[in-house]
Amino acid sequence: MDTSGIRLIDADDSSITVTWPVLSSSSAVKYSLQYRPSNSAEDNGIDSGGSLLYTSLSTELSDNTAKKKNLTGAGHGFWFRVSTGTRTTTRVDKKSMKYVGHACRKPFQVLTMMEQSRRMEAPAAKVDASVASADPKSYVAHVTWSSYQDPLLAGYKLQMRENRGEAAWATVAACLSGTEVRKKNLDSKYGYQFRVRPVLQGESGGDEDNLDFTVHEGGSTVPYSPPSVIVGKRKSRGSVSKGSGGATSSDMMKLFKGLPGDILLAKGGMSKVSLSEAFGNKDFVFLYSSIYRDDRCRKYTQDVMKFYEDARGMYAKAPNMTKSIEIVFVSADKDVSGYKSSYSKMPWLAVPYDCSLREKLLSYMKHNGHGPRLTCLNGRTGRILESNAVGRALDLGRFSKYLKEGGTTTSLHNS
């Protein structure tokens, strides 16, 4: 197999995460990433115009990993290609661009909603400094996961990959009986990721070769979980990342301390997202509280939805020209039915209704039990930028000014 191509890291029912080898020795390299739906089983990924024309996702990517969301309507999968090229201030010189395609030469597949619903949550991974390693330059990763509820459960299959563009997923253990493992003798400065799936009695039809283009081995097997955070990546001064979630600030993690499994709800409660994935590299995180039976809340929710969709749309088209945001719903409903009615129509994330953290966050936001409340946080530092944005313009430019000023409140934990 050609190891120089694009590889699949993860996929769910509406998104695909890909990576590729470093294509330039320059530290200032920018990548151009494109994609298109596969047109048929015979489609080989070539751009020949018409329905086979690629769409640009970005021409200014500095990282060699990217996630494409909102994928729909491609039963034959999706093709990606990436390149570097000579750039001027106004255009990309297409003659200087040489595109790299898939390493496996097959289109990447999203999961069905049913397959997505059967997946396990991402495992937790961190460096275990309490375990001595034979090589002083190596380290040990402690990987844990929640148990899978199925009467046919026989064990768990665990895979890992080095955090490099040319590295594929590899099986660590085919059938573990427990829900944790310590992987020793890890020495990559780039770090590692882990993923897991349940092994069920009588499962059949699975083939690891399928994992080149999907997260599902096929047959009656259950797809793999999303990957863990990157653990063991060496920082600029040579220290090792302990897997705390990358760009998610410690203050932000403290604010959500007590969230079961560090997992938020997504897609109206139909899916789940880890805190590290939800907040990683976000410029703004908003906490939104409302009540289903309050007319003011229902009206304001429509305003927030437009702001959210517009902001996310602008960032998807021009990530270097705007700011990234995420919103977390913190329900102030008095019963779970109101919560479900509210959140089923919302496109953002949510704290589970029966979680004790919900009440703590409502108190932190100083919600008085009436009307909506929207608290804006600096996604990089966790500082409060605006304690309540209700009644003020929902404008990214206005919120961006707070980044320069430091916000209206100087500490995340101020009362």
Secondary structure by P-SEA (a helix, b strand, c coil): ccccccccccccccccccccccccccccbbbbbbbbccccccccccccccccbbbbccccccccbbbbccccccccbbbbbbbbbbbcccccccccbbbbcccccbbbbbbcaaaaaacccbbbbbbcccccccccccbbbbbbbcccccccccbbbbbbbccccccccccccccccccbbbbccccccccbbbbbbbbbccccccccccccccccccccbbbbcccccccccccccccccccccccccaaaaaaacccccccccccccccccccccccccccbbbbbbbbcccaaaaaaaaaaaaaaaaaaaaaaacccccccbbbbbbcccccaaaaaaaaccccbbbcccccaaaaaaaaaaccccccbbbbbcccccccccccccccccccaaaaaaaaaacccccccccc
